[in-house]
Amino acid sequence: MGFDDIVKKRAAVEKFSSKKPAMEKITEAVMIANMAPTPGNVHVLTYTLVDDPEKIEAVADACQEDYLKFAPYIIVVCSEPRLVKRLYTGNTEKYVHHHVGYAVENLLLKLTELGFASNIVELFPDDLLRNLLRIPDNHEIELLIPVGFALGKEKTSRQKPSLYNRLFFNEFGNRFYKPFKRIRR
């Protein structure tokens, strides 16, 4: 499957089958996430792979997302921003969020390539999850990613917005590319 096909196939799934993917394949995807560009070449992300059914149910209850109970795995992505603060006096949060985005995109695309379904959970009670999963106070919980096999056929034909009002050339708002005029001597 080519890169464009993987990007087009990637979809948010909320129905997981009871079949559990091999742990080695999930860790393979996490290894690809770990190769993402980092701020100042400082690796600030950690990944907690949850497969204990009781913990998954507790996470689902805490997030008030029942579909999470059926995911065989939940990957909890955390960051340790203080490592970046040592290098940069400002914009630390921005750099960390960029890194999270790069890594999670790598992870989601690799999971898709491997034939797995996934989703992103951004709303959750930090304190409950921190206590349940024993996440240290100096780490920020960034995202939860449920992973498994999709139950039934996935919907992948998502209509994306046109680039007409999103792609500009040489200055904001210029929707038309105008090549430079050549001057003949």
C-alpha positions in Angstrom: 0.0 0.0 0.0 1.5 3.4 -1.0 1.7 6.4 1.2 -1.3 8.2 -0.4 -3.4 5.1 0.0 -2.5 4.8 3.7 -3.4 8.5 4.4 -6.7 8.1 2.6 -7.5 4.9 4.4 -6.8 6.2 7.9 -10.1 6.8 9.8 -11.3 7.3 13.3 -12.9 4.0 14.4 -15.1 3.4 17.4 -16.1 -0.2 16.8 -13.4 -2.8 17.6 -13.6 -6.6 17.1 -12.7 -8.9 20.0 -9.6 -10.1 18.0 -6.4 -8.8 19.6 -3.5 -7.7 17.5 0.0 -9.0 18.3 1.8 -6.9 20.9 4.9 -6.9 18.7 3.0 -5.2 15.9 1.7 -2.5 18.2 5.3 -1.9 19.5 6.5 -1.7 15.9 4.1 1.2 15.3 5.3 2.9 18.5 8.9 2.6 17.3 7.9 4.5 14.1 6.2 7.1 16.3 9.5 7.4 18.3 11.3 8.4 15.0 9.4 11.6 14.6 11.3 14.9 14.6 11.9 16.3 18.1 12.4 19.8 19.5 16.2 20.3 19.8 16.6 16.5 19.3 15.3 16.0 22.9 12.9 13.0 23.1 10.1 14.1 25.4 7.4 11.6 24.7 6.6 8.3 26.5 4.0 5.7 25.4 2.1 3.6 27.9 0.6 0.6 26.3 -2.5 -0.6 28.2 -3.9 -4.0 27.5 -5.3 -5.0 31.0 -9.1 -5.3 30.4 -9.8 -4.0 33.9 -7.7 -0.9 33.3 -9.1 -0.4 29.9 -12.6 -0.5 31.4 -11.6 2.0 34.1 -10.1 4.3 31.4 -13.3 4.1 29.4 -15.4 4.9 32.4 -13.2 7.8 33.4 -13.3 9.2 29.9 -17.1 8.5 29.6 -16.4 6.8 26.2 -18.0 3.3 26.3 -16.5 2.3 22.9 -13.0 2.3 24.6 -14.0 -0.8 26.6 -13.9 -2.9 23.4 -10.4 -1.7 22.3 -7.8 -4.4 23.0 -5.1 -1.7 23.5 -5.0 1.9 24.5 -1.8 3.8 23.9 -1.4 6.7 26.4 0.9 9.4 24.9 2.6 11.5 27.5 5.2 14.3 27.4 7.8 15.6 29.8 7.9 19.3 28.9 10.6 20.2 31.5 13.2 18.6 29.2 12.4 21.1 26.4 12.3 24.1 28.9 16.0 23.5 29.6 16.7 24.4 25.9 14.1 27.0 25.1 13.0 29.9 27.3 9.7 30.5 25.5 7.3 28.5 23.3 8.0 25.3 25.1 4.4 24.2 25.0 4.3 25.0 21.3 7.3 22.8 20.6 6.0 19.9 22.6 2.6 20.1 20.9 4.4 20.0 17.5 6.4 17.0 18.6 3.2 15.2 19.8 1.6 15.9 16.4 4.5 14.5 14.4 4.8 11.4 16.5 1.1 10.7 16.7 0.7 11.1 12.9 3.6 8.6 12.4 1.9 6.2 14.8 -1.6 6.4 13.3 -0.3 6.0 9.7 1.9 3.0 10.8 -1.1 1.4 12.6 -3.2 1.9 9.4 -0.4 0.3 7.3 -0.4 -2.7 9.6 -4.1 -3.1 9.2 -5.2 -1.8 12.6 -8.0 0.6 13.5 -7.5 3.5 15.8 -8.9 6.7 17.1 -7.8 9.7 19.2 -9.2 10.7 22.6 -8.4 14.2 23.6 -10.8 14.8 26.5 -10.1 12.9 29.7 -9.8 13.5 33.4 -6.0 13.9 33.9 -6.0 13.2 37.7 -8.0 9.9 37.4 -5.8 8.6 34.5 -2.7 9.7 36.3 -3.6 7.8 39.4 -5.0 4.7 37.5 -1.9 4.4 35.3 0.7 5.7 37.8 1.8 8.5 35.5 4.3 10.8 37.3 3.3 14.5 38.0 6.1 15.8 35.8 4.5 14.1 32.7 1.6 15.6 30.8 -1.0 13.2 29.4 -1.4 14.3 25.8 -3.7 11.8 24.0 -5.2 8.3 24.3 -5.2 6.1 21.2 -7.4 3.0 21.2 -6.1 0.4 18.9 -7.5 -2.9 17.5 -9.1 -4.5 14.5 -12.2 -2.7 13.1 -15.5 -4.4 13.6 -17.1 -4.5 10.2 -16.1 -2.3 7.3 -14.4 1.0 8.0 -15.7 4.2 6.5 -12.7 5.8 4.8 -14.3 8.0 2.2 -14.1 11.2 4.2 -14.7 14.4 2.2 -12.0 16.8 3.0 -12.3 20.6 2.6 -11.2 22.1 -0.6 -7.8 23.8 -0.7 -9.4 26.9 -2.4 -9.5 28.9 0.9 -6.6 27.0 2.6 -3.7 27.1 0.1 -2.0 30.4 -0.7 1.0 31.5 -2.8 3.6 33.9 -1.6 1.3 35.8 0.7 -1.8 35.0 2.8 -5.0 35.2 0.8 -3.4 34.8 -2.6 -5.1 31.8 -4.0 -3.5 32.0 -7.5 0.0 31.1 -8.4 1.5 33.6 -10.7 4.9 32.8 -12.1 7.5 35.5 -12.2 7.6 37.4 -15.5 10.8 36.6 -17.4 12.7 39.6 -18.6 14.6 39.1 -21.8 17.9 40.9 -22.2 
